[in-house]
Amino acid sequence: MAYDIERLKDKEHFQNGEFWVSPLNFEDEVISDFRGKKVQIHDVTLRDGEQTVGVAFSPEERVAIAEALSDIGIHRLEIGMPPASPEILEGMKRIVNRNLQSEMVAFVRTIRKDIDMAIDSGVKTAILEHIMNPYATESAYGLSKQEVMDRLIDTVTYANEKGLKTIFMGWDLTRGDDWDFVKEIYQTLAAETKLDGLVAVDTVGVASPRAVGYLFRKLSEWLPNTRLEFHSHNEFGLGNAGCIEAIANGASVIHTAYNGLGDRTGNVATEEIVMILELLMGIKTGIKLEGIMNASVTVENISQRRLAGNKPIVGRDLNKLETGIGADLHRKFNDAGFNVTIQAFQPEVVGMEPYHLVMGKNSGAATIEFYLDKLGVTATQDQVKEITDRVKWQGRVQHTLLTDAQFLKICHDVIR
């Protein structure tokens, strides 16, 4: 049996020119919990993302970010908490007046005047938040379970009566240990109000992925007719894994922030979750993947929070190949008809510049031969070896990639 490109055609894990991921993702035992599921992205860049230390958005910047995210088809945008500042409320009004395609959502406390401000902003949907850690409700706020329940029912009902599509967010949910407390409040809230959705929140990112799966199995059992959503932070680097478990066990909306912005370690990154859903789980989001990079650049420039070059999905160095072994495999795969070589997906899929070889301390002979051909320089095998050694040395000395001009200078010195 030939292990060539023909063998891979029509496989879910391979699309030449776009991506090549693991076939294990699509084994029935792995994929069965995701088949046929629809998942919406609820982007919180303009609210939780702005809680990144040192980040602040003007009304004009809020509009620019909202337009960039709506343009690629993000389903819902949480555009701000209106009581937080007059500038935020003004920005929210401007966004709503743009009549963008995404659903616009306000984030408010379970306080009637907050709900009135959300209505004033022009949104039709609001998330009402209240802490669900029983230790905090009692010790920090002096509220009994009944008082919490009364407050939630009163404010959700008030929002319903005002015509708002209402979602409840119970934050710091995962650190409590009285699940009867959670079950009773949630079931009562779902039964006595017109609740459009319920958000479970791992506020400080302390639930393991398996714990998140367990939580959503319980919520699905308690609330079979309520749409479940998940909002997580990334304290242990497990945010994405928790989202996968949430989806497998009943969540149909995932809260994210572009470029992983957010309080402390940040929210799960919008662009990462979208690509995980699309390429690893076979869930079509309807989001324009080719616009992912442009939205990332917009958010990066406005937030002034620079991304690491190796940041998943949108890192600016992901389309560069420096290592000798990688470059050799890339060239040989290309010769065999593979467009996707030593990467998960082509950079163009997310709107990035094409994959290309670069020269530096890790370069091998394959990269040097590629650049010799590119620049029309002829060299013997001994000269290729010496040029390779000099390129490696120069890369180590200057701690950066080499330019074509530097490479030509080395070639000139070696080939006399």
N, C-alpha and C positions, 0 to 999 in steps of 0.2 A: 504494500500500500504506500503510495507516494504522499509524503507530508509537504504538500505544496499549497498554493493559494486556492486551487480548485476545491480542496478538501474543506476549506473554511467557508466557502460561499454558502449563503442562505442560513448561516448560524446566527443565533441571537447575540452572541458575544463578539461578533466580528462584522465590521463594515469597513472595507478597505477605502482609504481616503478620509475616514472619520475616526473610528476607534477600534481597539482590540483589547478586550478585558477578559476575565477568567470565565471559562465555561461552567465552573462550579457554581457561579451565581445563579445559573438557570436550571440547575438540577431541581426536580420536582420537590424534594425534601427542603430545599432552600427557598425556592421562589413561590411556593404555594400560598403563603400568607400575603403575597403582594399582587398576585394575578387579578386583574380586573379592578384594582383599587384606583380611586381618584384621590389625589392629594392636592390641597391648595397651599400656596405660600402666602403667609401673612408677614410682610416685611416691617420691622420695627426700627429701621435706621433713623427715622425722624423723631423717635421718642427715646427708646432705650439706647439706640446708637449714639444719640446726643449726650447720653450720660457717661460716655467715655471721658475720662479725665482730660480737661483742657479743650474739649470740643464744644463749639457753639455755632449754631446756624442762624443767619439772618433770614428775614422773610423771603428775600430774593433767592437765597441759597436753598431754602426749603423747597421752593417751587422748582428750581433746577434739578434737585435730586428726585423729587416726585415725578417730574416729567421723564427723567432718564429711566426710572424704574417702571413707570407705566408703559413707556414705549416698548419695553421688551416683554410686557405681558404679565408682570407680577400681579397676582390676583387681588390681594388686599394690601393697602398701605396704612399703617398706623401713623398718622401725620402729626401727632402731638398731644400734649396734656394741656388743655386750654387754661386752667388756673395757674399754671407754672409761671407764665409771664405774658405781658401784653404783646411782646414780639412773637411769641409762639402762636397766640390766638390770631394775630394779624396774618402770619404765614399760613395758618390753616385756612383762613378765609380765602386767601389768594389762590391756594391750591384747589379748593373746592370750586372756585369760580372758573378754573381752567377746564372743567368738565372732562377730566381725563378718564381713560377706560377703567383703571383700577378702582376697586371699591375703597372709599375713604373712611377711615375709622378714627374716632377720638378715644383717648384713654383718660378715664376719670375715676375719682374715688366714689365710694358709695355715699355721696352727699348730694342732696337735691340741687344746690346751687352749681355744683360741677356739671351736673346733667344739663342744667339750663345753659351753661356756657358752651357745652358741646353742641346743643341745638343752635345757639347763636353763631357758631362757626360754620354751620351749613351742612355738616355731615348727617348721614342717615343711619349710621351704625356707631355704637359705642361699646367699649369694653369697660365694665365696672369692676374695680379691683378691691379686694379686702384680704387681709392676711388670714391664712387658714391654719397656722400653727397655734394650737390651743394654749401653749405656754405663753406665747406673745399676746394673744387676745386677752388673757387673764392678767398677766404680770405687767405688760407694757400699756395696755389700753383699758384694763379694768372691766372687761366685758365678759358676761357669762355666755354659755352656748345659746341660751334663749335670746339674749340681747343681740348676739351676732345674727341669729336667724331672723329676728324681727327687723333688724336694720337692712339686711339683704332683701328680704321680701318687700319691704316698703320702697326701697330705692329702685329695685328692678321693676316693680309694678309701676312706679312713677315714670320711669323711662319708657315702659311699654305704653302707658297712657299718653305720653307725649309723642308717640309715633316712631320711637327709635327702635331699630333692630338691636337687640340687647344680648351681649355675651358677658358671662361672668368669669372673672379670673381670680382664682384662689391662690395667692402667692405664699411662698415659704411652706408649701404643702408637704414636701417630702421629709421635713425634719420632725414633724409631729409623730406621735405614736398612739394616738387615740383614733382608730379608724371608724369606730362607731360615731364619733363626733363628726367626722367628714361625711360618712354615709347618710346620717340623719339630716344634716344641713343640705347636702346636695339633692337628696331625694325630695325633701320638702320644697326646696327652691324650684326644682324641675316640675313638681306637681302643681304648685300654686302660682307660678308666673309663666309668662310667655318667653321662655329662655331659648334663644337661637343657638347658643353654643356654650360650652364650658371649657375653660382653659386650666389644665393642670400645670403647675409651675414648679420646676426644680430651681428655685431662685439662686441658690449659691452652689449649684452644680455638684451636689453631694450624693445623688442616687446613681448607683451603677446601672449600666444598660439593662442587666437582667432585672434589677429592681424596678426600672421604668416599665418594662414589659409586664411585670407582675401588677403594678399599679393600674395600668390600662386594662388589664384583664378584669380587675375588680371594678373599675369605673364602668366598663362595658356591661358588666353583670348588673350593677346597681342602676345604671341609667341607659337602658337599651334603646331608648328613643331620642337621646340627646347627642348632638354632634360634639365630639371630643377633640380638643386641641392640645398641643404641647408647646411649652415655652421653657427653654433650658439655657443655662450658662455653662461655661467651659473650664471650670476650675481644675479638673483633672484630665483635660483633653479628650473627654468622652462624650461631648455634646452630640456629635453626629451619630455615634453608636446608639445613644439613648433615643434619638429621633427614629432610627430604624426600628428599634424595639417598640416604640410607641405606635408607629404605623402598623407593624405586624399584629398588634394587639388592640387596634380599634381607633387610633387617632386618624383624622382625615384632614387636619390643618396643622402645619408646622410653623412656628414663629421663628423668624430669622432676622439677621441684620447684615447688610452688605459689608463685605470686607471683614466680617467678624467683629465689627464695632460693638460696643455695649459696656455696661457697668463691669468693673473689675477685669476679669479675663475675657469678657465679651460674650455676645450671643453666638449661637451657631451661625456660620456664614451662609448667606443666601445663595451665593454662587456655588458653594460646595454641596449644599443640600439639593439644589436643582440638578446638578450633574450626577450626584449619587442616585437620585430618583430615575433620571433618564438612562444612564449608561449601566448602572449596576443592578437596578431593580426592575427595569423594563416598564416604569411608570411614566407615561407621557404627560407632561405638565402643561403643554401649550405655550410655554415660555420660549422666546426667541433666543436660542443658545448663541447665535452669532453676535448678539448684542451684549453678551455678558461682560466682555472686556471693556467696552465703552462705558457702561454703567459703573464698573469698578474704578476706572480712571476718574470719572466725574466725582464719585464719592471720596476717592483718595485726595484729589486736589482741593475739594471744598473742606473736608475734615482736617486736612493737613496732617494726616496720620499715614506715614509712608509704610508701604507693605514690604515685607521681606521678599527678596528676589525668588526664594523657593516656596513662597506661599502657595498652597494647593489651588489649582484651577487658574488663578490670575497672576501668579508671581511673574515678574518681568523677565526672569531668567529661564523660564520653563521651555522656551523655544530655542535655547542654546545648548549645544552638545560639545563638551570639551574633552571628555575622557577618551583615551585611545581605543580601549576595548569597545566602548559604546559606538564610537565613530566607525570602527571597522564593521561591527554588526549592522549598523545603519546602512552602510554602503552595500554590504552583501545582500541584505534584505531588499533594498531598493532594486538591485540588479535582478532579483528573483521576482519582481513585480509587486512587492509589498509597499504601499504608501505609508502605512502605519508601521513603525519599526520599533525603536527602543523607547516608546512612550505609550501612555494609555490612550491618548487621543491626539489628533492633529491640532495644533494651536489654532488653526483657522476655524475650527468648530465653535470656539468661543470668541472669535473675532480678533485673535492675536496674529501678529506677523508670523510667516511660515517658519518652520523648523530650520535651523542652519548650524553648521559647524563653526566653532570659534577656536582660537588658539590661546593656549595658556600653559600653566605648569603641568596639567594632566594630559596634554596632547600626545598622540602617538603618531606613528608613521602614516596611518590611514588619513589622518587629518592633514598632515603635511603634503601628502600626495594629492589630496583633493585641492588644496590651495595652489600647489604648483600647476596643476591642470587649469584651474580657474584663472590664474594670472599669466598663463602661457610661458612658464619657466620649465626648462628641461634639466634634470639632475640624475646622476648615477645613484645606485643604491647606497654606496658609501656616503655620497653627499647628502642623500635623504636622511641617513642616520645622524650625520653631523648637524644638519639643519634642525632635526627633531630635538637633539640634545640642547642646542642653543636656545630654541624656543622654550623648552622646559625651564632652562636656567633663567632666561629673561622673565618668564612668568612668575617664577619664585622671587626674583629680586624686586620686581615692581608691584607684586601682589594684585595685578590686574590682568585682563586679557590683552593680547597684542593686537595692534592695528595692522592693516595691510602694509602700510609704509614701513613699520618695524620689520615685518616679515620679509619684505623685499630687500631691506638693508642686510638682514642676516643671509639671505640667498646670495646677494652680491658679494658678501665677504667670503662665503664658502665656495661659490662657483666662480672661479677667476680664469 
